[in-house]
Amino acid sequence: GSIFALLGSNGAGKTTVVKILTTLLKQDSGTATVNGFDVATKPENVRQAISLTGQFAAVDEILTGRENLIMIARLRHLDNPRQIADDLLNRFGLADAADRRVSTYSGGMRRRLDIAMSLIGKPQVIFLDEPTNGLDPEARIEVWKTVKELANNGTTVLLTTQYLEEAEQLADRIAILHEGKIIANGTLADLKKLFPPVKVEYVEKQPSLEEMFLTIIGKKEAKQQ
């Protein structure tokens, strides 16, 4: 599993890209494939291979954490839904809160439950659309750990984010999206090669992702003017 981050500011088109790749929206032009299947001609194959977690946790607050997971397992017609729920509760550190209503969960706990629900059925690719949006720093770190564990367990993760630190911490590859177009794409090391190091008092300083992002966006806007 690997983590691919789609980095861009608000309105850059991140959610639109996710909707196209998850077959929720038809593209105007071009082609896109997910897990080897064309999203336009083989949408059913794409849907069978993926799962999507949106910007806001899609959990039933009246139900308990366990009941939410059991419900999704039953909707997917899987055997042993209770065992599936218990396994995921343990995996995501929610076992102690399994029988509490989700309305009592913290933001980080809700997001972890939401991601756990997305893993029911063992998707090969999971899309996380701004998974830490609106979370406090502690909850964000909880979600980061969860995302890293997904990749370590073999799941391919595509996440969108407007947080530069998040992309830098999590992603194996980063694409910078600006006004609907990918203007840079590669590993963090690849992106750093686009900018010469700055020497300050004989100490080499590599540019941060934030500096690279702002420079790339600035160059793009300068060309358009």
N, C-alpha and C positions, 0 to 999 in steps of 0.2 A: 504494500500500500504506500501511497505517496500523497502529499498535500500540495495542491495547486491553489494559489491565491489570486483572485481577481481584485486588484486594488484600484480604487477610484473615488473621487469626491461624490457628494450627493448630485444626482442627475446625470452621472457619467454614462449610465446604461447598464449597470451591473445586474439589476434585477431583470431587466429585459433579456439579457444574455442567458440568465438562468432559466427564465420561462421558455426560451427557444430550445435550450438543451434538454429540458424536461418535458418537451412536447406540449406545453401549455399555451404556446404562442407560435404561429407560423412566421418564419422569416420572410422578409421582402425579397431577398436575393441571397445567392451563395449557398453553400452546403455546410452541414455540420453532422458529425458522427459521434455517438457515445457508445463505448464498449463495442465498437466495430459496426454499429447499426446507424443508418441514416435516419435522422430525426423526422424527416418529412415522409419518407417512403416506408419506414419500418418502425412507426411509433410504438406499436404494441411490444416489440422486442426491447425497445429502449426502456419502456415503463417497467418491464419485468426485471430489468437489471439495476434499476436506480431507486433511490428514495430521496425525498426533499423535505428539508426543514426550513420553514420560512422565517421572516424577520421577527415574528411574534410566536411565542410558544402555543402550539395547537393542542392544549391539554384540557380535559374536562375538570373544572375546579370542584365540582360537586362530588366526583368520584375520588377514591383513594389512588395512590400511585400504582398499587398492584392492580386495581380494577381497570385503570386506564390501559395498562399493558395487556391484561387479559382480553379486554374488549378488542384491541387491534389484532391480537393473535386469532381470535375467533372470526373476525371479519376477513382475515386472510385464510380461513379454513385450515389452520394448522393444528396438528395433534399436540396434546399436552399443553394447552395455553397457560395453565398455572405454573408449570415447570419453566416454561419460557420466561414468564414474568419474573419468577424468583431468581432465575439465572441473571437476568438483566439488572434487577434490583441490586444484586450482590456486586455485579461488575461495575455499576455506576455509583456505588457507595450510597444507595438509597434504601437498603434493607431495613434500617432502624425506623425509617419514615414510611414504610410500605403501606401501613394501614391507617395513615393519616390522610385526611382530605387534602387535595392538592392546593386548596385555597389557603392552607397554612404554610405552604412551602415558600422558601426564599426564591428570589429571581434565579439564582444559580441552580438551585435544585429543580425548578420548573424546566429550565433549559436542558439540564441533564436528562430529565425524564422525557422531554420532547425528543431528544436525540436517541434515547433508548428505544422509544416507540418507533422511530424511523428505521431502526436496525432489525425490527421483527421481519422475518422472511429472508434475512441475510443478503441484502443488496450488495452488488459488487462496487457500485459507485454511489456515494451520498453527497448531495448538494446542501450546503449550509449557507443560507443567504443572511449575511450579517449576524452571525450567531451570538455575538456579545453586545448587540445594539441595546443601549439603555441599561446595561448591567453595571454595578459598581465594580471597582478594581478587584476586590476579593472574588466576586462571582465570575469575573472575566478570567481570572487565573484558573478557577475550577473548570471552566469550559475549555480553556487551552489544554489542560491536562487530558480532558476527555477526547479532544480532537487528536492529540498525539497518540493516545491509546488506540484510537480507531485505525490510524495508519500503521501502527506497530502490529496490529492484529490482521493486517492484510486488506483493509478497506481503502479504496481510492477516495480521496476527499477533495471536492472543489468548494472552496469557500470564497464568498465575497466579503470585502471589508473596506471601510474608509479609514481604519486605524493603521498607520504605518508600522507601529511597533508590533501589532498583531501579525502582519504579513512577515515581518522580519523574524519574529520568534517561531512561527509555525511552518512557513512554506518551504518546500523543496524547490519550487519554481514560482515566479511571480510575473504576472502580466499587468501592466499599467493601462487602464482604460480611460480615455478622455474623449468626451463628446461622441460616444458610440464607437470609437476606434481604438484598437490596441496599438499603442505607440511605442511600447517596449515590452520585451518578453525574454525571460531567462532565469537562471539562478541568481541569487543575491550576488555571488562572485562575478557572474556575467555582467550584471548591471553596474557593479562597481568599476569594471574595466572601461566603461564608457566615460569615466571621469578620472583625470590624473590625481594622484595623491598630493596632499598639501603637507609640506614639511614645516613644522613649527619647533624651533629650538632643537633641530636635529632629530625630532621625533616624527615619524611618518604617521600622518593622520588620514585614514580612509574616510571618504564621505559616508554619511549615514543615509539610510533609505529615505528619510525625510528630505534631506538635501537633494538627493537624486530625483525624487518625485517632483519637488518644486521646480528644479532646473528643467526637467523634461517637459513639464506642463508649460513652463515659461517659454521655452524654445518653440513649442508647438503653437502657442498663441501669438508669438512674435512673427512666425512665418505667415500666419493668417492675416495679420494686419497690413 
